[in-house]
């Protein structure tokens, strides 16, 4: 059985987190909240521990993991810096921005998916930062769910999928963002690449860098998790709905606008783009449990802010990427 312990979002119980840290330092697995989704943490520098992540999730081993740190200086352990990457870290960390850089030899091959690079970020969550601080090393922490399924945004969802597969769940309540971090490749600071859109808007990063984020080729894109396998998909078909179109018959619906003829009993209407992003994955899981035949999701109209990350998750959940 997997043990679960609840902590206050802003003042997590140090006894609970010290127990979680002992499990991780001993080579175990602990799920914990971040601002984006719940992560499944293991000692990033312990290849045997990291291998348990892939087993628990059913995750392909060529899919790299993100290393989570509690301060910038901890990132010095695992990646080779350049000035542009360090500037982004100082401006946007803690926050939903993952940066890919050349890996140091200390990072096991299994953690970086056999690549010469490693992805690193600092989560904006007190519970996550405190837990990482209590551990010996950075934490490798993909989303705490079965590979390919919608990412978990609360501890109950983690428990349903991971009970008996991991050692502990730290329940810090629902997450605040709801979609994963943006991943950019800064191995060549003269040509930064957008590997995965997410919680940090593209235009904010570009403004700080003073240059555009380029599109990676098929090989470079594999440096990011969540890009070369089907991800975020519920067990029922996902259909994209755009304003002015007819809603597919008998579909459940999620979005900001209310389509004509929508069945309110099978609809989740969000009052903002932020709440749409926060509720996308949990809405997928709700409708899965309701045994609907399909889920229609509204296509975000704009390409800035959270829209790009939300569009990416919708496309991948519908199997269109």
N, C-alpha and C positions, 0 to 999 in steps of 0.2 A: 504493500500500500504506500502511496505517496502521502507524506504529511503536508498539511497546509496551515499557515499561520497568518493572521491578519495584522497589519501595521497601519498606523496613522500616516496619511499621505505626506504631511509636513513635518511630523515628528516621529519617525519610525522607531520602534522599540529596539534598542541596541542588543538586547538579549536574543531576540529573534534573528537579527541580522548576523550576529556573531555565530549563531548555530548554523545559519546558511553558509557563512564563510568557511566554517570548519568542514562542512560537507564538500564544498568546492575545492578547498585546499587538499582534501583527501582523495580527490579524483571523481567526485560525484557531480550530479546535475541538479541545478536549482532554477526554477522559473521565477522571474521577477518583473515588475513593471518598469517601463520607460515612458517618456512622453509620447512615443509613437505607437508601439504595440508592446505586448509582453514578450520578453526575450527568454531563451533557454540557455542559461549560462553554465560554462565550464571553464576551467583554467586553460587559457588560450595557448600556453606554452607547454602543456602536458598532452602529447599526442594520444595517449590511451584515453584520457578524459574526453578529448575532442571527438574521438571515434564514437563514443557513446551518444553524442548529439546526433550523428548521422544515423545510428541505429534506431534511436528513439523516434526520430522524425521520418525515417525511411527516405533520407535525403541523398541524392547522388554525391559521391565524394569529390567530383570535380567542380562542385558549386562552392565558391569560397565563402568564408564566414567573416563577419565584421568583428573586429577587436574593440571592446569597450574599455575606455580609460576614465580615471577620475580626475586627472589633471593633465595639462599639456606635456609636462615633463615626463609623465609615464609613457607617452607616445614615443619619446626619444628611444625607449628600449626596443621598439619593434619596427620602426620605419626610418628611412633616410629622408631628412627634411630638405626643403628649399625655402627661400624667403617668401615666395608667394603663398605656398601652402601654410606656412607658419602665420602669415598675416590673416588668412581666412580663419584659422583656429582661434586666434586672439579675438577676432571680431564676432564669430558665430558660435563658438563653443562656450558653455554647453548648449546644445541645440541639435536639430534634426539634419545635420550635415555630416556625411561620411566622406572621407578623403582617401583616395588610393595613391599610394606612394611605393617606391622600391622597398621590399621587405629586408629586414636584417636577418642574419643566419639563425638568430635565436627563435624565430617564428617557425614552427614545424610545417612541413609541406602540407599536411592534411588540413591545417587551419587555413591556409591560403589557397586551397584547391589545386595544389601543384604549380601555382603560378609564381613568378619572381616578385610579385607585388603583394601588398597587404592593404586591407581596408580598415580604417580606424575612425572612431568617433567618440565624443563625450556626451552622454545622454543628459537631458535637462529634467532630471527627476531626482529628488532628494534620496529616496529609497535606493535607487540604482547607484548613485554616486557613493553613498555610504557603504553599500555592500562591496563595491569594487575596491574602495579604500581599505576595507577590512581583509580583502583577499591578498594573497602573495603576488599575484600577477594580473595583467589585464584579462578580461573575460571575453571569450568567444561566445556570441549570443545571437543566433538567428531567432526568428519568431518561434514561439513555443506552441507549435501545432504540427499536425501531420503535413509533410511536404506537399505543396500544391494546393492545400486548402486555404480558405480565408484566414488571415492572421487574427490572433486573439486580442481583444481589447479589454478583457476582464478576466479575473482569476477563475471564475466558474467555467468558462470556456476551456481554459487550459486544463482544468481538472478532468473535464469530460473526455478530452483527447489524450492526456498524458498520464492519467492515473495508472500507477503500476509500472510505468516506463521511466520515471524520473524519481529523484529522492525527495524533493521538497518544492512547494510553491509558496512564495511570499506574496500575499494578497494585499496590494496597495490601492485597491479600488480601480475604477475605470480610468483608462488613459485619457489624456487631454487632447491629443492630436488625431490619432486613429489611422493614419497611413504611415508607411515606413519613411526612413530618412532619404533625402536626396543623396545620390552617390556621384562624385566627380573624380576624374582622374587627373592628378597634378604631377604625374611623373615627369612630364615635359611642361614646365611652367609657361613656355611660350605658346603652347597649344593645349589649353585645358579642355577636357572632354566631359560632356554630360553622359554618364553611363546609365543613370536611372533617375527620373524625376521623382520628387517626393515632397516632404514636409517643408523644405527650404526652397522658396521660389527661385527660379532661374534668374530672373531679372535683378534680384537682390545680390546674388553672387556676381553676376556680370558687372554690376555697378561698382562693387568693391574691387574687382580685378581690373576694371577698365578695358575689358575685351569680352568678346562673345565666347560662349561655351560651344565647342565644336561637336559634331556627331561622330561617334566612334565607328570603326569598322567592325566586322563580325568577330574578329579575333579579340580586339581590345575590349569589346562589350562584355566578354566573359569574365573580366576582372571584377564585375559586380554581381552580387547575388540578386536573384529575382529577375533575371533577364534572358536566360537561355533554356528555361524549362517552363511548362505551364504553371502559373501561380495564381493564388487568390481565388480559385474557382470553387463555387459551391457544387453540390451534387446534382443540381437541376440546371437546365439551360439558362443562360443570361442573354437577354436581347437588349440592344441599345434603342432607346426612344429619343427622338428629337422633336422639338416644338413644331406644331403644325401637322404632325403625322398622327395617324390613328394608332391607338394603343392596341397591341396584339390581344386578341380575345383570350380570356381565362388566365391572363398573366397577373401575378402580383406586381406591384409597382413601387419604386423608390425614386425620389427626386425632389426638386424645389417647387416646380410648377405642378398644377393639378390637371391631368389630361381629361378631356371630355369623356364621360362615361366610365370613369375609373370607379372600381369597387372600393369604397373607403375601408371596408373590413380587411382588404388585402393590399393596403397602401401605407407607406410611410412617407409623409410629406415633411421635409426639412425646411426650417425658416432661414437658413443661411448656407453658404458654401462650406464654411467651416464645420457646421453640424452635419452636413452631407458627408464630408470626408470622415468625420468622427464616427458616423453611424453606418458607413457602407458595409464593412465586414460583419458587424453585429446584425445588420439587416439581412444580409445573406444567410446567416445562420438561423435567424428567426424564421425566415420563409422556408428554409430546408426543413425545420421542425414542423412547420405547418403543412408539409407535403403538397406544396403548390406545383403546378406543371411547368411553370417558367417564371422568370423574374425579369421584368422590364425596368431598365435603369436609365434615367435621364442623362443625356450627353451634355457635359458642361460647355457652355457657349464660348467662354473666353479662354485665352491661352496664357494668362498670367496668374500670379498667386498660386493657390493650391490647385487650380484647374488642371495644370499639366500633369501633376502627380495623380490626380483623381482620374483623368482620362486614361493614363497608363494602366491603372488598376482595373478600370472598367474593361478596356480592351483585352487585357490578359485574362480576366475572369470569364470573358466571353469567348476565349480561345482564338482571338483575332490577331495576336502577335506571336 
